[in-house]
Amino acid sequence: MIWQEIDTHISQVTGHKFQTSQHLSVSGGCINQGYAVSDGKVTYFVKLNQASQAEMFAAEMLGLQQMYQTNTIRVPQPLCWGTTGNSSYIVLEWLEMTDGNNKSWQKMGRNLAEMHTTISNQGFGWNMNNTIGSTPQINTWKSDWIEFYTQHRLGYQFQLAKQRGGSFPLQDKLLAAIPELLAEHQVQPALVHGDLWGGNAGFTIDAEPVIFDPATYFGDREVDIAMTELFGGFPADFYKGYEEVFPLEDGYERRKTLYNLYHVLNHFNLFGGGYASQANGMIERILRNV
């Protein structure tokens, strides 16, 4: 029944009758079930979750659409999302993926830098809340980046961590220090991917860079670059390409730990374990710069 309703939705959106002849389970990350669905001619990527998660897919579709419309870096083109029974779904363009080479990584850096030139005149935030992993991400508009990052990013994660039993003795001192830590940094509200680690980037068989599974909003472009360094880092050619188009400002090396703290706190809230001690170590390092 689920597949029949998804077939009908795809047919409505594309204007061509689509009837699934096979659906193969593929990786959809740790949150969703992913499938390659085909009628023998065309293949799409479908992600499924509980019906209660429909807004997550609505936000993913909007984020992909916004990035797609910049004509800068490739993303899987979203077709539709919806609910059926106890399930929610999103349907995306199917892309055959492979590993990158030096040139394709450099191109990814250049293309991301071009996307980061897309600026909002509404300030920092987004048109709806979305998720970072499965954690709610608050995107209420703010005119001030320091206020936005303090309240909606670190402050919110600390609130969740307290509910989970996390102990971060220096959190108040850190939050109070953010204005000083970012005082010399001029930020424009750039369109960011928001969750840009190695698992959310890749290349088509034609060596075209692709980013996917976004947590989109308008913020400091450095949050994307910082996260690319968090879990192993991207190859040097990526950063070379980025710098060719949109060089980073002085002080990025100090700010990146502050920005990556958001993701480490989120990992504590999702998975617990040693992420609390990692976060506390990062807080201590950040405060040494105050």
N, C-alpha and C positions, 0 to 999 in steps of 0.2 A: 504493500500500500504506500509506503514512504516513497519508493522509487517511482511509482506511477504518478504521484503528485509532483515530484521533482521533474519528471519527464514533461509533464504538462506545463510547468512553469518555464522550463527551458524552451519549449516549443513556442510559448507565448512571447517570450522575450526576443528570441531569434527570428521568429516568423517562419521557421522550418520545423516540420514534425520531427521530434526526437523520441526514440523509444529505446531504452537501455537494453542491450543484448548481453552485456556483462559488466559487473562492477567488481574491481579488484581492490583489496585492502592495501593501502600504502601509508607511509608515515604521514601523520598529520600533527606531529608534535606530541607533547605529553598531556595536552588538554582535550583535543578533539580526536574523533575517528576520521581518518582520511581515506578516500576512495577515488580510483580512476574509473570513470563511467564512460562507456562507449556504446554507440549504436552500430559499430562496425565501420563507420566512416569518420565520425568526429568523436574526440575524447575531451572530457571535462574533468576538473578536479573538484570533488565535493567533500566538504567537511560537515560532520554531524556532531551535535551535542544535544543536551536536554533542552526542552522547549523554553525553560527558564533563562537560557543563555542566548536567546534570540537577539537581544540588544547588543551583545558582543559582536555578532555577525553583522548587524546593521552598522556598527561603528567601523568594523573592518572594511566593509564595502565602501563607506564614505571615505575612509582614509586612502584606500587604493585608488578610488576615483580621483581624489585630489592630487595624488602623486602622479597618476597617469596623465592628467590634464596639463601638467607642467611641461610635458614633452622633453624631459631631461634624462631620467633614468627609468629603465623598464621595470614594470611591476606586472604580475598576472592580472589581466583585465577581468574585473568582476562582472558577472552576468546578473545574478539575482540572489536574494536570500529570502527566507521565510520559515514558517513553522508548519508541521503536519503531525497531528496526533501529539505524542509526548516528545517529539524531536524538533530541533531547529536545524537549519542547514544554510550553507552558502555555496554557490556554484561559481567557479573561477575557470579562466582559461587554463588549459593544460599545457605545460611547458616541459619539454625534454631537457633535463639538466645534466651538466658534466662539470669537471674541474676547470679552474681558470689557469691562465698562464700569465707571464709578466705583463704583456700588453693588455690583456683583458682586466687584470687587477688595476692597472694604471687608469684604464678607461672608467672603471667603476668609481675610482676616486674623483676623476674629473666630472663624471655625471652627477655624483652626489653633491659635489660643490655647486654645480649649476642648479640643482634642486634647492639648495640652501639659499639661493638668491630670491626665492619666492617669499615675499614678506606680507604679513597681515597688517592691515590698518586698524584692526580692532584691538590690538595688544597681544598679550600672552594668554594662551588657552586654546579652546576649540569649541565647535558648535554643539558638542555633546560629550558626556563622559564616556570613557572607553575602558579598556583593561590593559594591565601590564602583566603578562601571563594570565592568570585567572583573578588577579587582584584588581579591584576597582581603581581607576585612575581619574582623579578629579580634574576637570579642565575648565572650571568657571573662569571667565575672562578677568584678567587683571591688567592694569596699565603699566605696572611695575614688575620687572622680572624678579627682583629680590623678594618681593612680597609673594609672588606666585610660587617661586621655588621653595621658599621657607614654609608656606602654608600647605600648598597642594602637593608637594613632592615629599620633602623630608618630614615635615610636621605630621602629615597624614600617615606616613609609614611608621613613624615613632608611635603614633596612637595605636595602630594595629599591633605593633610589636609589644606594647604594654599589655594589651588584651591577651596576647599569646604567652605572656610571662617573661618577656625579654627584659634584660637589665642593661641600660645604657647610661651609666652615671654622669657622663659629660654631655648628654643630649641638650640640656637647656643652655649650657655654655656654648655649644656649637651653634644652635639656632640663633642665639644672640650675636654670634660673631659673623654670621653670613653677610650682613651689610658691609662690614670691614673687609671680608674676604673677596667680595665682588665689587668693591667701591671704585676701582680704577677701570673696570671692565664695561665698555659700551656695548650693549646688546640690542640687536634688532630682532623682532619676533619672526624667525625663519620657520618654514615648514620643515619639520623633522620627522624621521621615521619613528624614533622613540624607543625602539627595542633592537638596535642594530648590532647584534652579535653574529658570529660566524654561521650559526644555524639558520639565520634569516637572510642569507645572501648566497648567491650562486651565479651560474652562467648557463646560458642555453648552449646547445650543440654548435651554434654559430658563434660562440664566444661572446655573446651579448650579456653584459652584467644585468642581474636581476636582484631586486630586494623584495621581501614579502613578509607576511605576518606582522604588520605594523601596529604600533601604539601611538598613532599620529597626534600631533598637536603643533602649535606655533610656540617655539621657545628658543633658547640659545642653541645655535647650530653645534656648539662644542659638545652638547650632550651626546650627539650621535658619534662624533669622533672619539670621545672618551670611552663609550661603550665598546667600540671596536677593539680597544686595548684591554678590556677587562678579562675576557676568557680566552687567553692565548694570543690575541692580537691578529690583525690582518697583515699580509705581506707588506714589505717596505714600498713596493710599487704602488700600492693603494694610496699611501700617504703622499708619495711623490706626485701622483696625479692630482690629488686634492689641492696640494700646495700650489700647483701650476695655475689653478683657476681661482682659488679663494684662500690665500694664505691665512693661517691661524694667527691670532694676536698674541703679543707678549703676555706671559703669565698663564698660558694654557696648561703648562705642566703642573702648576700649582692647583689650578681649578679642577683638573680632571678627576682627582681623588674625591673632591666634594660632589661632583656629578655622579661618579660611579657608586658612591655611598647609597644613593637611592636604590640602585639595583641590588646591592648586597643586602640592604635591609629588606627589600622585597623577597629575596631568596630566603631570608630568615623567616619571613611571614608565610612563605609557601612551604618551605621544607624543614625549617628549624636547624638543628644540628650546629655545626661549627661556624655557621654564618654570623652568629652573634659575636663571637670572639674576633672574627675578621672585621666586622663592622666597628667594634670598639677600637681595634688597632688602627683602622682608617681615621676614626674620629681623633684619636691622639695625634696622628701625623698631621692632619689638617690644622689642628689647633696650634701646632708648633709654628705655623706661618702667621699667626695673629700677634 
